[in-house]
Amino acid sequence: MLEVKQASKRYGDIVALDSASFVVGQGQIVGLLGHNGAGKSTAIKIITGYLQPDSGTVTVNGLDVTTDTRRVQAMIGYLPESAPLYPELSVQAYLVTLARLRGVPESALLARLSEAVYATGLQDHLTRPIGQLSKGFRQRVGLAQAIIHQPELLILDEPSIGLDPTQIIEMRALIRRLAEHSTVLFSTHILSEVEALCDRVVILVNGRVRADAALSELATAPTVSLVLARVVDGVPATLRAEAGVTEVTTHRHDDGSVTYTARAGDAPQDAAELSERLFRCAAAHQWPVREIKRDVRSLESVFSALAVERPVQEVPA
């Protein structure tokens, strides 16, 4: 659905996006995660055709955003961080106006309006001026305008910003429902948002993609823990020699058992292969094994490890 290849953007001496590459597949919910100023909004503005990259390409359904901007934008529903709302208009008048601007034919206007209104729970607020709505319902109006033309790709920039906990829960449920019909890419700096909604996450640090993986893959640490019932001499040296382990740490427990945490690489697949090697090595030496397990890590720990550089200030367009 969406492919970003080596996209870069500079504002003078500030690098907002640095050779960023990632792919969003059809029907996925993908989170674009990063600190404020990491390049998320710049990436979204490039994807939606509001900015042109200095280098690199972005395609949506095979169409280049730079050369086929209008056709690409017709496929996209976009909710920016500050929704483009007109407070003096009623919800219905605003949505009808946006639908016409997006090219929805008059014959389909009522059906599209009804679908967007019921999808976002606005049916009891159609005649109210937008300026009289709460922050949560204004966000719903912003979402309704983003989906009224039935986009194939829905892009949301910090959709939960400024919402209270109840409104955040409602917004998450709404995004899940919308994802049944559209591919969703949303930017956020809130880790729980990604964990609650996403199939995959792209982590940006200083404009560079530092991770692009399924959440389940990121949660798997590149280490394996071998738990023995008691201390056995020479285990670290044996693991290095026979199991291809590059690093071993040891932790002794009060009950006399000991955990050897082994690493053979930096990728989850390295840990998968290492588990089998540790099992064979322990069996060959008849060690008193209590457990062999692949270690897991939280998204917070992954993000903290990757986001070691101080984010630069992102300059608005």
Salt bridges, closest charged atoms under 4 A:
GLU3 OE2 - LYS5 NZ 3.70
ASP18 OD2 - ARG208 NH1 3.55
ASP54 OD1 - LYS9 NZ 3.60
ASP68 OD1 - ARG71 NH1 3.81
GLU106 OE2 - ARG100 NE 2.82
GLU158 OE2 - LYS40 NZ 3.96
GLU158 OE2 - HIS189 ND1 3.16
GLU170 OE1 - ARG140 NH2 3.13
GLU193 OE1 - ARG172 NE 2.64
ASP212 OD1 - ARG200 NH2 2.32
GLU242 OE2 - HIS285 NE2 3.28
GLU247 OE1 - ARG263 NE 3.74
ASP255 OD2 - ARG290 NH1 2.93
ASP266 OD1 - ARG263 NH1 3.17
GLU309 OE1 - ARG208 NH2 2.76
GLU309 OE2 - ARG210 NH1 3.43
